[in-house]
């Protein structure tokens, strides 16, 4: 099969498909992107590199003839780049391919390679952002360049977006753009982004293996909650029945130990059914052993297992200023992840657990999202996978975290996670997200580039 199987796609045209292929430069592009330290600390004063990287991306697009728009989203240096490839049918809804340029910080001393080296060795591209998500940035950039060089006309318009600040919730990236520059998204009806399309290898009943490709159709809500207890200040040597630290500690302990009810959403139910159908695992949603059985899937179970319930994990505590002073207030921050349709019930459970003496407020609140696993776009994803892995199967799943899709969903855009990668069965993929020695397999990257090309030119 050629590197350009989509040249015969209905509604698409190529004037010179004999030029350099995206697969010829994608590994180098990913390596070069990693070398930009775009660490997002969540603090505007210490976040670096987004502008430099964004302007470099814009130049790579301009070099092959794109008209690009560079947008700073509310703060100097928070660079975003947009480029549009016109399609054959200008009346159809536009497809958005969105990526983000920022990465989480890395402690250099923990890594076996320099985290911003972009080293290519042992069959992998290494460095911070290799799978979150400069791999997808590189694939999108390589394909955008190939399409323009070849004069390719896709079935409909494609907007390529390279964004800032995703790793801190997108306040100064996707959400700012949606609220302040909605014109950039005019006509867009569907979008694809990160954390989907990667392979999960399962053992089959006949003794062989099969690759399932997980397409993200849902995300839990992200809600960072601040808890505050207020009581009576006083001397540390006195008796105190009304102590803010004690009140808060008891509430935090209750919340942190609480197990929220198991809830079967459509995306999770379909995922469990597909795995049960294709593998030796029987993931019965009604079984009391479901979560134990699920962990036989390997590392990906950490993501999937977190989509069976709401979670509320205490992450920060703050109280007091001197050893012998009872403080008047004590605060905590709790990282809450809420399933689609569960926000009201979740808040009611939290209020019952923390009690009347602790108040709560949302520091960050990004809604959950879910769409159905059907339609022409889903068919195009499946066809693209099957074109290069005929025995593969696409299945829906829910992401326990969040992406920029949360912002675009507010505009009524239908969002999916589809950044295709074929992964070695023994690779602990989930651990690489924000982990040490993050890396992406070169073969998987080349596979993903071919799949993404097929998808974009048949969607």
C-alpha positions in Angstrom: 0.0 0.0 0.0 1.4 3.4 -0.9 2.0 6.3 1.4 -0.7 8.3 -0.3 -3.7 5.9 -0.5 -6.2 8.8 -0.4 -5.3 10.2 -3.7 -8.3 8.5 -5.2 -10.7 9.6 -2.5 -14.1 10.8 -3.8 -14.2 14.5 -4.0 -10.4 14.9 -3.6 -7.8 15.9 -6.1 -4.0 15.8 -6.2 -2.0 17.7 -8.8 1.4 16.2 -8.0 1.4 13.2 -5.6 5.0 12.4 -6.5 6.5 15.0 -4.1 7.9 14.3 -0.6 5.6 12.3 1.6 4.5 13.2 5.1 6.1 10.0 6.3 9.5 11.2 5.0 9.6 14.1 7.5 7.2 13.4 10.3 9.9 11.9 12.6 12.2 14.8 12.1 9.3 17.3 12.7 8.3 15.6 16.0 11.9 15.6 17.1 12.3 19.3 16.3 9.0 20.2 18.0 10.2 18.4 21.2 13.3 20.6 21.2 11.1 23.6 21.9 10.7 23.8 25.6 7.1 24.7 25.8 6.6 23.9 29.5 3.3 25.1 30.9 3.6 25.5 34.7 0.2 27.0 35.0 1.8 30.3 36.0 1.9 33.0 33.3 5.3 34.3 34.7 7.1 30.9 34.2 5.4 29.4 31.2 7.8 29.5 28.3 8.3 28.7 24.6 4.8 28.7 23.2 5.3 31.8 21.0 8.6 30.6 19.6 7.2 27.1 18.7 4.0 28.6 17.3 5.9 30.9 15.0 8.1 28.1 13.8 5.0 26.0 13.0 3.5 29.0 11.1 6.8 29.3 9.1 6.7 25.6 8.2 3.2 26.1 6.8 4.0 29.4 5.1 7.0 27.7 3.4 4.6 25.5 1.4 2.1 28.3 0.6 -0.4 28.5 3.4 -1.8 31.7 4.6 -1.6 31.4 8.4 -3.0 33.4 11.2 -1.0 33.8 14.4 -3.2 34.7 17.4 -2.1 35.6 20.9 -4.8 34.4 23.3 -5.1 37.2 25.8 -1.5 37.1 27.1 1.8 37.9 25.4 3.5 34.8 24.2 0.4 32.5 24.3 0.7 31.7 20.6 -1.9 29.9 18.5 -1.7 29.2 14.7 -4.5 28.6 12.3 -4.4 27.5 8.6 -7.2 26.4 6.3 -7.0 23.9 3.4 -9.9 24.5 1.1 -12.0 21.5 0.1 -13.9 20.4 -2.9 -17.4 21.0 -1.3 -17.3 24.4 0.3 -20.9 23.9 1.4 -20.1 21.1 3.8 -19.2 21.7 7.4 -15.5 22.2 8.0 -13.4 19.7 9.9 -11.1 21.0 12.6 -7.9 19.2 13.4 -6.7 20.6 16.7 -3.4 20.1 18.5 -1.6 21.8 21.4 2.0 23.0 21.6 2.5 23.2 25.3 3.7 20.4 27.5 3.9 19.7 31.2 7.3 20.5 32.9 9.9 17.8 33.3 12.5 17.2 36.0 15.7 16.7 34.0 17.4 14.6 36.6 14.6 11.9 36.5 15.1 11.2 32.8 17.5 8.8 31.0 17.6 11.3 28.1 17.3 15.0 28.1 13.6 15.7 28.0 13.9 18.3 25.4 16.4 16.6 23.2 14.0 14.9 20.7 16.4 12.0 20.6 15.6 9.3 18.1 17.0 6.0 19.4 15.9 2.4 20.0 13.0 2.8 17.6 11.4 5.7 19.6 11.4 9.5 19.5 12.1 10.6 23.1 11.2 13.7 25.0 8.5 15.7 26.8 5.5 15.9 24.6 6.3 12.8 22.5 2.8 11.5 23.0 1.2 14.5 24.7 1.0 15.8 22.0 3.8 16.7 19.7 3.4 13.4 17.9 0.0 14.6 16.7 1.4 18.1 16.0 4.1 16.6 13.8 1.6 14.3 12.0 -0.8 17.2 11.3 2.1 19.5 10.2 3.6 16.9 7.9 0.3 16.1 6.3 -0.7 19.8 5.9 2.6 20.4 4.2 2.3 17.4 1.9 -1.3 18.3 0.9 -0.2 21.8 0.0 2.9 20.7 -2.0 0.7 18.2 -3.9 -2.1 20.6 -4.5 -4.4 18.1 -2.7 -8.1 19.2 -2.5 -9.8 17.2 0.3 -13.5 16.5 0.3 -14.2 19.5 2.5 -12.3 22.4 4.2 -9.9 21.4 6.9 -8.7 23.8 9.5 -5.4 23.0 11.2 -5.1 24.6 14.7 -2.0 24.6 16.8 -2.9 25.9 20.3 -1.5 27.2 23.6 -2.2 26.4 27.2 -4.1 23.0 27.0 -2.0 21.6 29.8 -3.4 24.2 32.2 -7.1 23.8 31.2 -7.0 26.0 28.0 -8.0 29.3 29.8 -5.4 31.1 27.7 -5.8 28.9 24.7 -8.9 27.1 23.3 -11.4 28.6 25.8 -10.1 32.1 25.2 -10.3 31.6 21.5 -13.8 30.3 21.6 -15.0 33.2 23.7 -13.0 36.0 22.0 -12.4 34.8 18.4 -15.4 32.6 17.5 -14.9 33.7 13.9 -12.0 31.3 13.7 -14.4 28.4 14.1 -17.1 29.6 11.8 -18.5 26.7 9.7 -16.7 24.0 11.7 -19.1 21.2 12.5 -16.7 18.4 13.6 -13.3 18.2 15.3 -10.6 15.6 16.0 -7.9 15.9 18.6 -5.8 14.0 21.0 -5.9 10.8 23.2 -7.7 8.6 20.8 -7.0 6.2 17.9 -4.2 4.4 19.7 -4.1 0.6 19.8 -4.9 -1.8 22.6 -3.8 -5.4 22.0 -6.0 -8.0 23.6 -5.8 -11.8 23.7 -8.6 -13.5 21.7 -10.4 -16.7 22.5 -8.7 -18.6 19.6 -5.3 -17.9 21.2 -4.2 -15.1 18.9 -4.3 -11.3 19.5 -6.3 -8.4 18.1 -5.7 -4.7 18.1 -8.6 -2.5 19.2 -8.2 1.2 18.4 -9.8 3.4 21.1 -11.6 6.5 19.7 -12.4 9.0 22.4 -16.1 9.9 22.3 -16.5 11.3 25.9 -14.6 13.1 28.6 -15.2 13.4 32.3 -15.7 16.9 33.6 -12.8 18.6 35.3 -13.7 20.5 38.5 -11.0 21.7 40.9 -12.8 22.5 44.2 -11.5 24.7 47.1 -12.8 23.7 50.5 -12.6 26.2 53.4 -13.2 25.7 57.1 -13.5 28.8 59.3 -13.5 28.6 63.1 -12.0 30.4 66.1 -8.4 31.5 66.2 -6.4 31.1 69.4 -3.4 30.0 71.4 -2.1 26.5 70.6 -1.8 25.7 74.3 -5.5 26.1 75.1 -8.3 23.6 74.7 -10.1 24.1 71.3 -13.3 22.3 70.3 -13.7 24.6 67.3 -10.5 24.1 65.3 -10.6 24.9 61.5 -7.7 22.5 60.8 -9.5 19.6 62.5 -12.8 20.4 60.8 -11.2 20.6 57.4 -9.1 17.5 57.9 -12.1 15.4 58.8 -14.0 16.6 55.7 -11.1 16.0 53.4 -10.5 12.5 54.8 -14.2 11.6 54.3 -14.2 12.9 50.8 -10.8 11.3 49.9 -11.9 7.9 51.1 -15.4 8.0 49.6 -16.3 5.6 46.7 -18.8 7.2 44.4 -21.4 4.9 42.7 -20.6 2.9 39.6 -22.3 4.5 36.6 -22.5 3.0 33.1 -22.3 5.7 30.4 -22.9 4.9 26.8 -19.3 5.2 25.8 -18.0 3.0 28.7 -20.8 0.4 28.1 -19.9 0.1 24.4 -16.2 -0.2 25.2 -16.8 -3.0 27.7 -19.0 -4.8 25.3 -16.4 -4.6 22.5 -13.6 -5.9 24.7 -15.8 -8.7 25.9 -16.7 -9.6 22.3 -13.1 -9.6 21.0 -11.1 -10.9 23.9 -10.9 -13.5 26.6 -12.0 -11.0 29.2 -15.7 -10.8 30.1 -16.3 -7.3 31.4 -19.8 -7.6 32.8 -21.1 -4.2 33.9 -23.2 -5.9 36.6 -20.4 -8.0 38.0 -19.0 -7.1 41.4 -15.6 -8.1 40.1 -15.7 -5.7 37.1 -12.9 -3.4 38.3 -10.7 -6.3 39.2 -11.2 -7.9 35.8 -10.7 -4.6 34.1 -7.1 -4.3 35.4 -6.2 -7.4 33.4 -6.2 -5.0 30.4 -2.9 -3.7 31.6 -1.9 0.0 31.9 -4.9 1.3 29.9 -7.1 0.1 32.8 -6.0 3.1 34.8 -7.7 5.4 32.3 -10.8 3.2 31.7 -11.2 2.3 35.3 -11.4 6.0 36.3 -14.4 6.4 33.9 -16.7 4.0 35.9 -17.2 6.5 38.7 -16.8 10.1 39.7 -13.6 10.8 41.6 -12.6 13.5 44.2 -8.9 13.4 45.1 -7.5 15.9 47.7 -4.3 17.4 46.3 -3.5 20.5 48.3 -3.8 21.6 52.0 -3.1 25.0 53.5 -3.5 26.1 57.1 -1.7 28.1 59.8 1.3 30.4 60.0 2.9 29.5 63.3 3.3 26.3 65.4 1.5 27.7 68.5 -1.3 29.6 66.8 -4.7 28.0 66.0 -5.5 29.5 62.6 -8.9 31.0 61.8 -9.2 29.3 58.4 -7.9 26.2 56.7 -8.3 25.4 53.0 -7.9 22.4 50.7 -8.0 21.8 47.0 -9.7 18.7 45.6 -9.4 17.4 42.0 -12.9 16.3 41.0 -13.6 14.4 37.8 -17.3 14.0 37.0 -19.1 11.7 34.6 -21.5 13.1 32.0 -24.9 13.8 33.4 -23.7 13.4 37.0 -22.8 17.0 38.1 -25.9 17.6 40.3 -25.7 14.2 42.0 -22.0 14.6 42.5 -22.4 18.0 44.2 -25.1 16.7 46.5 -22.9 13.8 47.6 -20.0 16.1 48.2 -22.1 18.4 50.3 -23.3 15.5 52.5 -19.7 14.3 53.0 -18.1 17.6 53.9 -20.9 18.8 56.2 -22.3 22.3 57.0 -19.1 23.7 58.5 -17.1 23.5 55.3 -17.8 25.7 52.3 -16.8 24.8 48.7 -16.2 26.8 45.6 -15.0 25.9 42.1 -11.5 27.0 41.2 -11.8 25.5 37.7 -15.0 23.9 36.3 -15.0 22.4 32.8 -18.0 20.4 31.8 -18.1 16.8 30.8 -18.7 15.8 27.2 -20.1 12.8 25.3 -21.1 12.1 21.7 -22.3 8.9 20.0 -20.1 6.5 18.2 -21.8 6.7 14.8 -22.0 8.8 11.6 -19.8 9.4 8.6 -16.8 10.7 10.5 -16.7 7.5 12.7 -17.0 5.4 9.5 -14.0 7.4 8.0 -12.0 6.6 11.2 -12.8 3.0 11.0 -12.0 2.8 7.3 -8.7 4.5 7.8 -7.7 2.0 10.5 -8.7 -1.0 8.4 -6.8 0.3 5.4 -3.6 -0.3 7.3 -4.6 -2.9 9.9 -7.3 -5.1 8.3 -7.8 -7.1 11.5 -8.2 -4.0 13.7 -11.3 -2.6 15.2 -12.3 0.9 16.3 -14.1 1.1 19.6 -15.4 4.1 21.6 -14.1 5.0 25.1 -14.2 7.8 27.6 -11.2 9.8 28.7 -10.8 10.3 32.4 -9.0 13.6 31.8 -9.8 16.5 29.5 -8.7 18.1 26.2 -9.4 21.2 24.2 -12.5 19.5 22.9 -14.3 20.8 26.0 -14.0 24.4 24.6 -15.1 23.5 21.1 -18.1 21.5 22.3 -19.5 24.8 23.6 -19.9 25.9 20.0 -21.9 22.8 19.1 -18.9 21.2 17.4 -19.0 17.4 17.6 -15.6 16.3 19.0 -13.6 13.1 18.9 -10.1 12.0 20.0 -8.4 10.4 17.1 -4.6 10.7 17.0 -3.8 7.3 15.6 -0.9 5.2 16.8 -0.1 1.5 16.6 1.6 0.6 19.8 3.7 -2.3 20.9 1.6 -4.6 23.1 4.0 -4.3 26.1 4.3 -0.5 26.1 2.9 1.1 29.2 1.2 3.8 27.2 -0.8 5.4 30.0 2.3 5.8 32.2 3.9 8.0 29.4 1.3 10.8 29.8 3.1 13.4 32.0 5.6 10.6 32.9 9.3 10.1 32.9 11.0 9.0 29.6 8.0 9.9 27.5 8.5 8.5 24.0 6.6 7.5 20.9 7.5 4.5 18.7 8.7 5.5 15.2 6.8 2.7 13.5 3.7 3.8 15.4 4.2 7.3 14.3 4.5 6.3 10.6 1.5 4.2 10.9 -0.5 7.0 12.5 0.5 9.4 9.7 -0.7 7.1 7.0 -4.0 6.5 8.9 -4.5 10.2 9.5 -3.9 10.9 5.8 -6.5 8.4 4.8 -9.0 9.7 7.3 -8.6 13.4 6.4 -9.0 12.7 2.6 -12.0 10.4 3.1 -13.9 12.4 5.8 
